[in-house]
Amino acid sequence: MKQYFKVAVIASALVGVVGCQSTGGETSAVSVEQNRNTPSIATFDALQKQYSLDKTTFDSVSEFQIYSESTYASMMDEWLEAKEIFLEIEKEPGLINEEYSMFSSGSYAAKYMSLVTNADAQFNKLKSYKENADIVLSDAIAQMTYINSIDVQRYYPQEFANLNKQYKALFVTVIEDDIAEAQTEQASFLTKAKVTEIKTTLKIHVEPLEKEFSILSSKGFKAIAPISYGQTKAELDKTKKAVQANNRDQALIADVVAKTRFQIDHLKNMAAEVKLLKAVKNGQFEQTVLEFENKLLSVSQAINGDDYRDQPLRIQTESILADVQQMHEKNNTADLEAKIKDLNVQIKTLEVTVEKQTNDRADVQKQVLVLTQQLERDDNLINNLNSVIASYKEKEVAEKAAEESLSSSEEPTTVEDTAAIAEPTNTKEAEVQESKEVVAETVEAEVSSTDAVNVDAESIPVESTTVSAPAEEIKVETEIK
């Protein structure tokens, strides 16, 4: 589709080539100037990364629309056009460095960056508008947020539309730097918004109760149970006034609404009982009175087994109430105090037990640490002794091999040779004696370092090197216990 657009543009340019010469030159100059100020992107990967960042930014700026709808619209127009250019490049990556238009020397990538730069400029304007408006119109913004939270638009759509229109006009006034006018209009908006807010709260919480009470009135409940009816009406009026005065206190609203609901249900039950009494034929109320008396008897029997039927109903009721009060006081004094004392004793016992277990655990951990260190010292001593034993055995094997080599030689042994052999032998004897002394010192040092530990082990024999000579054979044995 872009190719067709280019053909149409070329045809138009050829028709008016003379008249458009100067204009085309100016357009090219402007385009070149814009390209100088616009970052260039040469590869598709770089452009794709840039687009991802731009998309994240411009797809989440809807909240700025309220600060200036015209500026927001300009920003989104620039962004949407840049988006279309990227989609063309994404379909055909080779376009990235091709000339975007015959009227400019810029490429597709340069055009994209130019549009994004313009969108950023509009976005920066919106940010500055927001910074000012959030200070000047903070009360109006908070009020509108609450109105939306209680869904005023659902209950009073026309009033909400008027408020919303007035609310948007406040931001236009701020942009025009007329702060005094903005504050005056804000006060008017807040007054109207508060009235609508209270109406909405009453409609949500109080109006359902009023409708139900009105239905009971139409059914003649005022004549059937006038006392209960009057109590319910008084509670309803009280609830309405409380909601009007504290329309944002959700806890208070829930409490007064629950009380009114209780009174309405009480009115229904009282009217039902009165209707039953009126339905008794020929004024025979004895059965009804007996049923009521039996209910009182069930209560008194459950409390302490007393039977108050030999007294008037009023006295029976008062006696049962006194029993209940006495039982309540008893349960809340001696019994509860005793239970509390027992629980406190149990808590102290458990605390002592926990403290003792904690101390025991600490002691055990210390003992384990000491034993672990002792075992490490023992292992180190054994390893050192094994190394010494292995060293002496290697020397013994080497000396035996040397002895066998000398004995197998067919040449006669001269006095000089004998002296030569005797001299190393004496040297070896000195070395063996010195090694014995070193081993003894090492063992003594290791054993003294582990004197806190009782190491029960069998004696470890360590055989020193055996040195053979023509005259005599020297053998050293060391035993460590």
C-alpha positions as a Python dict, from the first residue, in 0.01 Angstrom:
ca = {
    (1, 'M'): (0, 0, 0),
    (2, 'K'): (296, 226, 64),
    (3, 'Q'): (410, 180, -299),
    (4, 'Y'): (75, 297, -431),
    (5, 'F'): (99, 600, -208),
    (6, 'K'): (443, 680, -347),
    (7, 'V'): (314, 653, -708),
    (8, 'A'): (29, 890, -631),
    (9, 'V'): (265, 1137, -470),
    (10, 'I'): (501, 1125, -767),
    (11, 'A'): (216, 1185, -1010),
    (12, 'S'): (98, 1485, -813),
    (13, 'A'): (451, 1620, -795),
    (14, 'L'): (497, 1598, -1173),
    (15, 'V'): (176, 1791, -1238),
    (16, 'G'): (278, 2081, -1014),
    (17, 'V'): (654, 2056, -1041),
    (18, 'V'): (706, 2422, -1109),
    (19, 'G'): (492, 2549, -830),
    (20, 'C'): (633, 2305, -580),
    (21, 'Q'): (1001, 2365, -636),
    (22, 'S'): (1051, 2620, -363),
    (23, 'T'): (819, 2439, -123),
    (24, 'G'): (1000, 2109, -177),
    (25, 'G'): (1330, 2274, -99),
    (26, 'E'): (1199, 2416, 226),
    (27, 'T'): (1049, 2079, 322),
    (28, 'S'): (1378, 1905, 256),
    (29, 'A'): (1564, 2159, 464),
    (30, 'V'): (1326, 2113, 754),
    (31, 'S'): (1350, 1735, 723),
    (32, 'V'): (1730, 1746, 723),
    (33, 'E'): (1724, 1969, 1029),
    (34, 'Q'): (1492, 1725, 1210),
    (35, 'N'): (1712, 1430, 1117),
    (36, 'R'): (2011, 1606, 1271),
    (37, 'N'): (1827, 1625, 1603),
    (38, 'T'): (1683, 1272, 1587),
    (39, 'P'): (1890, 969, 1702),
    (40, 'S'): (1957, 727, 1417),
    (41, 'I'): (1910, 350, 1438),
    (42, 'A'): (2084, 140, 1172),
    (43, 'T'): (1984, -217, 1263),
    (44, 'F'): (1648, -383, 1307),
    (45, 'D'): (1746, -534, 1644),
    (46, 'A'): (1824, -191, 1784),
    (47, 'L'): (1497, -51, 1651),
    (48, 'Q'): (1306, -346, 1793),
    (49, 'K'): (1452, -285, 2141),
    (50, 'Q'): (1369, 85, 2114),
    (51, 'Y'): (1012, 2, 2010),
    (52, 'S'): (968, -233, 2304),
    (53, 'L'): (1069, 46, 2545),
    (54, 'D'): (846, 302, 2372),
    (55, 'K'): (548, 65, 2370),
    (56, 'T'): (583, 6, 2745),
    (57, 'T'): (583, 382, 2801),
    (58, 'F'): (303, 499, 2573),
    (59, 'D'): (66, 208, 2638),
    (60, 'S'): (41, 303, 3007),
    (61, 'V'): (-18, 680, 3000),
    (62, 'S'): (-398, 690, 2995),
    (63, 'E'): (-403, 849, 3342),
    (64, 'F'): (-246, 1163, 3193),
    (65, 'Q'): (-541, 1229, 2964),
    (66, 'I'): (-730, 1422, 3231),
    (67, 'Y'): (-452, 1685, 3258),
    (68, 'S'): (-485, 1798, 2894),
    (69, 'E'): (-696, 1608, 2646),
    (70, 'S'): (-556, 1798, 2346),
    (71, 'T'): (-194, 1734, 2442),
    (72, 'Y'): (-275, 1371, 2514),
    (73, 'A'): (-442, 1335, 2172),
    (74, 'S'): (-138, 1485, 1994),
    (75, 'M'): (93, 1249, 2180),
    (76, 'M'): (-111, 943, 2090),
    (77, 'D'): (-134, 1050, 1723),
    (78, 'E'): (244, 1067, 1702),
    (79, 'W'): (281, 734, 1876),
    (80, 'L'): (23, 554, 1661),
    (81, 'E'): (192, 675, 1341),
    (82, 'A'): (530, 560, 1474),
    (83, 'K'): (371, 227, 1558),
    (84, 'E'): (247, 184, 1200),
    (85, 'I'): (597, 256, 1064),
    (86, 'F'): (750, -5, 1291),
    (87, 'L'): (494, -265, 1183),
    (88, 'E'): (591, -200, 818),
    (89, 'I'): (959, -242, 905),
    (90, 'E'): (880, -556, 1102),
    (91, 'K'): (715, -708, 793),
    (92, 'E'): (1007, -605, 572),
    (93, 'P'): (1324, -532, 776),
    (94, 'G'): (1506, -413, 463),
    (95, 'L'): (1306, -90, 475),
    (96, 'I'): (1481, 31, 789),
    (97, 'N'): (1744, 235, 605),
    (98, 'E'): (1540, 315, 292),
    (99, 'E'): (1406, 663, 228),
    (100, 'Y'): (1066, 703, 388),
    (101, 'S'): (936, 985, 166),
    (102, 'M'): (1040, 1159, -155),
    (103, 'F'): (1005, 1492, 24),
    (104, 'S'): (1274, 1419, 280),
    (105, 'S'): (1607, 1243, 304),
    (106, 'G'): (1515, 1054, 619),
    (107, 'S'): (1488, 674, 643),
    (108, 'Y'): (1209, 469, 792),
    (109, 'A'): (1406, 438, 1115),
    (110, 'A'): (1471, 811, 1126),
    (111, 'K'): (1102, 884, 1070),
    (112, 'Y'): (1009, 646, 1352),
    (113, 'M'): (1252, 813, 1591),
    (114, 'S'): (1129, 1159, 1487),
    (115, 'L'): (769, 1065, 1570),
    (116, 'V'): (869, 914, 1902),
    (117, 'T'): (1067, 1228, 1987),
    (118, 'N'): (759, 1439, 1921),
    (119, 'A'): (548, 1206, 2135),
    (120, 'D'): (803, 1235, 2416),
    (121, 'A'): (781, 1614, 2395),
    (122, 'Q'): (404, 1599, 2439),
    (123, 'F'): (444, 1350, 2722),
    (124, 'N'): (682, 1587, 2904),
    (125, 'K'): (419, 1860, 2875),
    (126, 'L'): (162, 1630, 3034),
    (127, 'K'): (404, 1558, 3318),
    (128, 'S'): (448, 1928, 3389),
    (129, 'Y'): (70, 1979, 3381),
    (130, 'K'): (27, 1690, 3623),
    (131, 'E'): (286, 1830, 3862),
    (132, 'N'): (97, 2160, 3891),
    (133, 'A'): (-255, 2017, 3891),
    (134, 'D'): (-180, 1759, 4160),
    (135, 'I'): (-97, 2044, 4397),
    (136, 'V'): (-370, 2293, 4306),
    (137, 'L'): (-649, 2039, 4258),
    (138, 'S'): (-552, 1781, 4521),
    (139, 'D'): (-890, 1802, 4698),
    (140, 'A'): (-1088, 1767, 4376),
    (141, 'I'): (-876, 1471, 4266),
    (142, 'A'): (-930, 1292, 4598),
    (143, 'Q'): (-1305, 1364, 4585),
    (144, 'M'): (-1339, 1228, 4232),
    (145, 'T'): (-1143, 916, 4326),
    (146, 'Y'): (-1386, 845, 4611),
    (147, 'I'): (-1690, 912, 4389),
    (148, 'N'): (-1561, 652, 4144),
    (149, 'S'): (-1496, 406, 4428),
    (150, 'I'): (-1863, 406, 4539),
    (151, 'D'): (-1984, 384, 4177),
    (152, 'V'): (-2187, 706, 4167),
    (153, 'Q'): (-2223, 667, 3791),
    (154, 'R'): (-2435, 355, 3847),
    (155, 'Y'): (-2685, 518, 4083),
    (156, 'Y'): (-2692, 877, 3949),
    (157, 'P'): (-2556, 875, 3590),
    (158, 'Q'): (-2672, 1225, 3496),
    (159, 'E'): (-2528, 1390, 3806),
    (160, 'F'): (-2204, 1200, 3757),
    (161, 'A'): (-2179, 1323, 3398),
    (162, 'N'): (-2221, 1684, 3512),
    (163, 'L'): (-1963, 1643, 3785),
    (164, 'N'): (-1717, 1481, 3547),
    (165, 'K'): (-1755, 1767, 3300),
    (166, 'Q'): (-1693, 2024, 3572),
    (167, 'Y'): (-1398, 1820, 3698),
    (168, 'K'): (-1227, 1818, 3358),
    (169, 'A'): (-1275, 2193, 3322),
    (170, 'L'): (-1067, 2244, 3638),
    (171, 'F'): (-756, 2109, 3465),
    (172, 'V'): (-803, 2340, 3168),
    (173, 'T'): (-807, 2634, 3409),
    (174, 'V'): (-481, 2516, 3568),
    (175, 'I'): (-313, 2489, 3226),
    (176, 'E'): (-413, 2846, 3156),
    (177, 'D'): (-233, 2945, 3480),
    (178, 'D'): (-549, 3092, 3630),
    (179, 'I'): (-492, 2947, 3978),
    (180, 'A'): (-742, 3171, 4157),
    (181, 'E'): (-1018, 3075, 3915),
    (182, 'A'): (-923, 2709, 3949),
    (183, 'Q'): (-956, 2723, 4327),
    (184, 'T'): (-1296, 2894, 4306),
    (185, 'E'): (-1426, 2635, 4061),
    (186, 'Q'): (-1282, 2358, 4277),
    (187, 'A'): (-1482, 2477, 4579),
    (188, 'S'): (-1803, 2470, 4372),
    (189, 'F'): (-1719, 2121, 4245),
    (190, 'L'): (-1651, 1988, 4595),
    (191, 'T'): (-1986, 2116, 4723),
    (192, 'K'): (-2184, 1947, 4447),
    (193, 'A'): (-1976, 1629, 4466),
    (194, 'K'): (-2031, 1597, 4844),
    (195, 'V'): (-2409, 1620, 4800),
    (196, 'T'): (-2403, 1347, 4536),
    (197, 'E'): (-2173, 1136, 4751),
    (198, 'I'): (-2413, 1146, 5048),
    (199, 'K'): (-2711, 1070, 4824),
    (200, 'T'): (-2530, 767, 4686),
    (201, 'T'): (-2437, 640, 5034),
    (202, 'L'): (-2800, 672, 5149),
    (203, 'K'): (-2920, 497, 4837),
    (204, 'I'): (-2685, 206, 4898),
    (205, 'H'): (-2735, 154, 5273),
    (206, 'V'): (-3057, 326, 5389),
    (207, 'E'): (-3293, 316, 5094),
    (208, 'P'): (-3336, -67, 5104),
    (209, 'L'): (-3441, -40, 5471),
    (210, 'E'): (-3685, 243, 5392),
    (211, 'K'): (-3845, 42, 5115),
    (212, 'E'): (-3892, -261, 5340),
    (213, 'F'): (-4036, -45, 5620),
    (214, 'S'): (-4272, 120, 5372),
    (215, 'I'): (-4402, -224, 5266),
    (216, 'L'): (-4472, -315, 5630),
    (217, 'S'): (-4658, 15, 5674),
    (218, 'S'): (-4874, -57, 5373),
    (219, 'K'): (-4965, -395, 5524),
    (220, 'G'): (-5104, -232, 5839),
    (221, 'F'): (-4822, -316, 6081),
    (222, 'K'): (-4870, 23, 6247),
    (223, 'A'): (-5215, -82, 6365),
    (224, 'I'): (-5117, -440, 6451),
    (225, 'A'): (-4807, -357, 6664),
    (226, 'P'): (-4797, 21, 6716),
    (227, 'I'): (-4528, 19, 6986),
    (228, 'S'): (-4283, -195, 6789),
    (229, 'Y'): (-4368, 3, 6476),
    (230, 'G'): (-4279, 331, 6648),
    (231, 'Q'): (-3949, 188, 6776),
    (232, 'T'): (-3856, 71, 6427),
    (233, 'K'): (-3936, 408, 6269),
    (234, 'A'): (-3728, 591, 6530),
    (235, 'E'): (-3432, 357, 6469),
    (236, 'L'): (-3462, 410, 6093),
    (237, 'D'): (-3459, 789, 6127),
    (238, 'K'): (-3158, 765, 6357),
    (239, 'T'): (-2973, 551, 6104),
    (240, 'K'): (-3045, 794, 5821),
    (241, 'K'): (-2908, 1090, 6019),
    (242, 'A'): (-2597, 893, 6121),
    (243, 'V'): (-2521, 798, 5761),
    (244, 'Q'): (-2569, 1158, 5643),
    (245, 'A'): (-2331, 1290, 5907),
    (246, 'N'): (-2070, 1013, 5870),
    (247, 'N'): (-2112, 884, 5517),
    (248, 'R'): (-1749, 760, 5495),
    (249, 'D'): (-1739, 582, 5832),
    (250, 'Q'): (-1804, 228, 5714),
    (251, 'A'): (-1788, 75, 6063),
    (252, 'L'): (-2049, 315, 6200),
    (253, 'I'): (-2273, 264, 5896),
    (254, 'A'): (-2257, -113, 5935),
    (255, 'D'): (-2350, -83, 6305),
    (256, 'V'): (-2655, 146, 6264),
    (257, 'V'): (-2781, -49, 5964),
    (258, 'A'): (-2761, -373, 6165),
    (259, 'K'): (-2961, -216, 6449),
    (260, 'T'): (-3233, -100, 6211),
    (261, 'R'): (-3244, -443, 6049),
    (262, 'F'): (-3293, -596, 6396),
    (263, 'Q'): (-3585, -363, 6470),
    (264, 'I'): (-3753, -442, 6139),
    (265, 'D'): (-3725, -816, 6204),
    (266, 'H'): (-3855, -763, 6558),
    (267, 'L'): (-4155, -573, 6419),
    (268, 'K'): (-4232, -861, 6184),
    (269, 'N'): (-4218, -1119, 6463),
    (270, 'M'): (-4428, -909, 6702),
    (271, 'A'): (-4695, -856, 6438),
    (272, 'A'): (-4700, -1230, 6369),
    (273, 'E'): (-4754, -1307, 6740),
    (274, 'V'): (-5034, -1051, 6766),
    (275, 'K'): (-5204, -1201, 6463),
    (276, 'L'): (-5191, -1544, 6628),
    (277, 'L'): (-5358, -1407, 6941),
    (278, 'K'): (-5625, -1237, 6738),
    (279, 'A'): (-5691, -1565, 6560),
    (280, 'V'): (-5793, -1738, 6887),
    (281, 'K'): (-6162, -1821, 6867),
    (282, 'N'): (-6415, -1720, 7133),
    (283, 'G'): (-6146, -1552, 7342),
    (284, 'Q'): (-6001, -1883, 7465),
    (285, 'F'): (-5650, -1768, 7548),
    (286, 'E'): (-5570, -2030, 7814),
    (287, 'Q'): (-5388, -2258, 7571),
    (288, 'T'): (-5170, -1973, 7455),
    (289, 'V'): (-5085, -1870, 7812),
    (290, 'L'): (-5001, -2230, 7902),
    (291, 'E'): (-4763, -2258, 7610),
    (292, 'F'): (-4583, -1942, 7722),
    (293, 'E'): (-4568, -2071, 8082),
    (294, 'N'): (-4420, -2402, 7964),
    (295, 'K'): (-4146, -2215, 7785),
    (296, 'L'): (-4058, -2028, 8105),
    (297, 'L'): (-4055, -2359, 8292),
    (298, 'S'): (-3809, -2508, 8042),
    (299, 'V'): (-3574, -2216, 8102),
    (300, 'S'): (-3591, -2236, 8483),
    (301, 'Q'): (-3541, -2614, 8477),
    (302, 'A'): (-3234, -2574, 8261),
    (303, 'I'): (-3085, -2317, 8499),
    (304, 'N'): (-3130, -2473, 8842),
    (305, 'G'): (-3436, -2703, 8830),
    (306, 'D'): (-3676, -2459, 8999),
    (307, 'D'): (-4048, -2441, 8918),
    (308, 'Y'): (-4206, -2097, 8951),
    (309, 'R'): (-4552, -2176, 8808),
    (310, 'D'): (-4720, -2108, 9142),
    (311, 'Q'): (-4646, -1741, 9088),
    (312, 'P'): (-4771, -1484, 8833),
    (313, 'L'): (-4604, -1477, 8494),
    (314, 'R'): (-4432, -1146, 8572),
    (315, 'I'): (-4283, -1291, 8892),
    (316, 'Q'): (-4178, -1606, 8707),
    (317, 'T'): (-3990, -1397, 8452),
    (318, 'E'): (-3817, -1188, 8719),
    (319, 'S'): (-3712, -1501, 8913),
    (320, 'I'): (-3562, -1659, 8602),
    (321, 'L'): (-3372, -1338, 8526),
    (322, 'A'): (-3234, -1333, 8881),
    (323, 'D'): (-3117, -1695, 8846),
    (324, 'V'): (-2947, -1618, 8518),
    (325, 'Q'): (-2772, -1317, 8672),
    (326, 'Q'): (-2652, -1523, 8967),
    (327, 'M'): (-2523, -1798, 8741),
    (328, 'H'): (-2347, -1541, 8529),
    (329, 'E'): (-2176, -1382, 8829),
    (330, 'K'): (-2070, -1720, 8964),
    (331, 'N'): (-1922, -1828, 8636),
    (332, 'N'): (-1736, -1503, 8599),
    (333, 'T'): (-1583, -1490, 8948),
    (334, 'A'): (-1479, -1794, 9147),
    (335, 'D'): (-1469, -2052, 8870),
    (336, 'L'): (-1290, -1830, 8625),
    (337, 'E'): (-1042, -1704, 8882),
    (338, 'A'): (-958, -2060, 8985),
    (339, 'K'): (-904, -2159, 8625),
    (340, 'I'): (-684, -1857, 8572),
    (341, 'K'): (-468, -1947, 8874),
    (342, 'D'): (-432, -2305, 8753),
    (343, 'L'): (-331, -2186, 8411),
    (344, 'N'): (-75, -1946, 8558),
    (345, 'V'): (78, -2227, 8762),
    (346, 'Q'): (97, -2447, 8453),
    (347, 'I'): (258, -2167, 8259),
    (348, 'K'): (527, -2115, 8525),
    (349, 'T'): (597, -2488, 8540),
    (350, 'L'): (634, -2503, 8165),
    (351, 'E'): (864, -2202, 8167),
    (352, 'V'): (1093, -2368, 8423),
    (353, 'T'): (1094, -2691, 8224),
    (354, 'V'): (1178, -2509, 7903),
    (355, 'E'): (1460, -2317, 8071),
    (356, 'K'): (1607, -2637, 8218),
    (357, 'Q'): (1588, -2814, 7881),
    (358, 'T'): (1757, -2519, 7717),
    (359, 'N'): (2044, -2524, 7965),
    (360, 'D'): (2083, -2903, 7933),
    (361, 'R'): (2095, -2872, 7560),
    (362, 'A'): (2366, -2608, 7582),
    (363, 'D'): (2576, -2832, 7810),
    (364, 'V'): (2539, -3129, 7577),
    (365, 'Q'): (2646, -2919, 7282),
    (366, 'K'): (2956, -2806, 7471),
    (367, 'Q'): (3046, -3168, 7557),
    (368, 'V'): (2997, -3274, 7196),
    (369, 'L'): (3226, -2991, 7083),
    (370, 'V'): (3499, -3092, 7329),
    (371, 'L'): (3481, -3461, 7230),
    (372, 'T'): (3490, -3370, 6863),
    (373, 'Q'): (3809, -3167, 6916),
    (374, 'Q'): (3967, -3453, 7112),
    (375, 'L'): (3887, -3702, 6836),
    (376, 'E'): (4044, -3472, 6581),
    (377, 'R'): (4365, -3455, 6791),
    (378, 'D'): (4372, -3836, 6824),
    (379, 'D'): (4325, -3882, 6451),
    (380, 'N'): (4607, -3638, 6384),
    (381, 'L'): (4840, -3822, 6622),
    (382, 'I'): (4765, -4159, 6461),
    (383, 'N'): (4826, -4019, 6115),
    (384, 'N'): (5163, -3874, 6222),
    (385, 'L'): (5270, -4207, 6374),
    (386, 'N'): (5167, -4399, 6065),
    (387, 'S'): (5372, -4160, 5853),
    (388, 'V'): (5680, -4218, 6071),
    (389, 'I'): (5633, -4597, 6055),
    (390, 'A'): (5601, -4590, 5679),
    (391, 'S'): (5917, -4378, 5648),
    (392, 'Y'): (6123, -4623, 5857),
    (393, 'K'): (5994, -4922, 5661),
    (394, 'E'): (6098, -4759, 5334),
    (395, 'K'): (6446, -4700, 5468),
    (396, 'E'): (6469, -5064, 5589),
    (397, 'V'): (6372, -5198, 5249),
    (398, 'A'): (6628, -4975, 5079),
    (399, 'E'): (6908, -5084, 5315),
    (400, 'K'): (6826, -5455, 5271),
    (401, 'A'): (6842, -5410, 4899),
    (402, 'A'): (7184, -5241, 4935),
    (403, 'E'): (7308, -5526, 5160),
    (404, 'E'): (7203, -5793, 4915),
    (405, 'S'): (7374, -5606, 4635),
    (406, 'L'): (7700, -5595, 4832),
    (407, 'S'): (7691, -5963, 4935),
    (408, 'S'): (7626, -6080, 4580),
    (409, 'S'): (7931, -5897, 4450),
    (410, 'E'): (8219, -6133, 4355),
    (411, 'E'): (8497, -5880, 4419),
    (412, 'P'): (8695, -5932, 4747),
    (413, 'T'): (8633, -5688, 5018),
    (414, 'T'): (8938, -5488, 5098),
    (415, 'V'): (9016, -5312, 5417),
    (416, 'E'): (8940, -4985, 5251),
    (417, 'D'): (8603, -5113, 5133),
    (418, 'T'): (8528, -5248, 5476),
    (419, 'A'): (8608, -4916, 5626),
    (420, 'A'): (8392, -4748, 5364),
    (421, 'I'): (8102, -4979, 5448),
    (422, 'A'): (8156, -4944, 5819),
    (423, 'E'): (8153, -4571, 5795),
    (424, 'P'): (7803, -4551, 5641),
    (425, 'T'): (7688, -4815, 5884),
    (426, 'N'): (7800, -4606, 6174),
    (427, 'T'): (7634, -4308, 6012),
    (428, 'K'): (7311, -4501, 5970),
    (429, 'E'): (7324, -4610, 6332),
    (430, 'A'): (7351, -4246, 6434),
    (431, 'E'): (7059, -4153, 6211),
    (432, 'V'): (6847, -4435, 6356),
    (433, 'Q'): (6927, -4327, 6711),
    (434, 'E'): (6840, -3966, 6624),
    (435, 'S'): (6509, -4078, 6462),
    (436, 'K'): (6422, -4276, 6777),
    (437, 'E'): (6473, -3965, 6984),
    (438, 'V'): (6256, -3756, 6746),
    (439, 'V'): (5976, -4016, 6754),
    (440, 'A'): (5985, -4028, 7132),
    (441, 'E'): (5969, -3651, 7157),
    (442, 'T'): (5680, -3637, 6905),
    (443, 'V'): (5481, -3904, 7088),
    (444, 'E'): (5541, -3737, 7422),
    (445, 'A'): (5421, -3400, 7285),
    (446, 'E'): (5108, -3546, 7127),
    (447, 'V'): (5017, -3749, 7432),
    (448, 'S'): (5064, -3448, 7661),
    (449, 'S'): (4834, -3241, 7430),
    (450, 'T'): (4557, -3500, 7470),
    (451, 'D'): (4593, -3565, 7843),
    (452, 'A'): (4224, -3463, 7893),
    (453, 'V'): (4109, -3759, 7685),
    (454, 'N'): (4140, -4125, 7777),
    (455, 'V'): (4244, -4296, 7457),
    (456, 'D'): (4204, -4670, 7499),
    (457, 'A'): (4400, -4828, 7220),
    (458, 'E'): (4633, -5121, 7183),
    (459, 'S'): (5003, -5061, 7173),
    (460, 'I'): (5117, -4951, 6831),
    (461, 'P'): (5454, -5110, 6746),
    (462, 'V'): (5677, -4906, 6526),
    (463, 'E'): (5972, -5090, 6370),
    (464, 'S'): (6267, -4877, 6280),
    (465, 'T'): (6500, -4936, 5995),
    (466, 'T'): (6726, -5244, 6020),
    (467, 'V'): (7074, -5171, 5903),
    (468, 'S'): (7285, -5468, 5791),
    (469, 'A'): (7665, -5455, 5785),
    (470, 'P'): (7932, -5716, 5739),
    (471, 'A'): (8027, -5699, 6103),
    (472, 'E'): (7690, -5673, 6278),
    (473, 'E'): (7317, -5614, 6235),
    (474, 'I'): (7138, -5329, 6409),
    (475, 'K'): (6765, -5347, 6478),
    (476, 'V'): (6559, -5080, 6646),
    (477, 'E'): (6212, -5138, 6785),
    (478, 'T'): (5996, -4873, 6944),
    (479, 'E'): (5677, -4946, 7127),
    (480, 'I'): (5418, -4674, 7208),
    (481, 'K'): (5143, -4728, 7448),
}
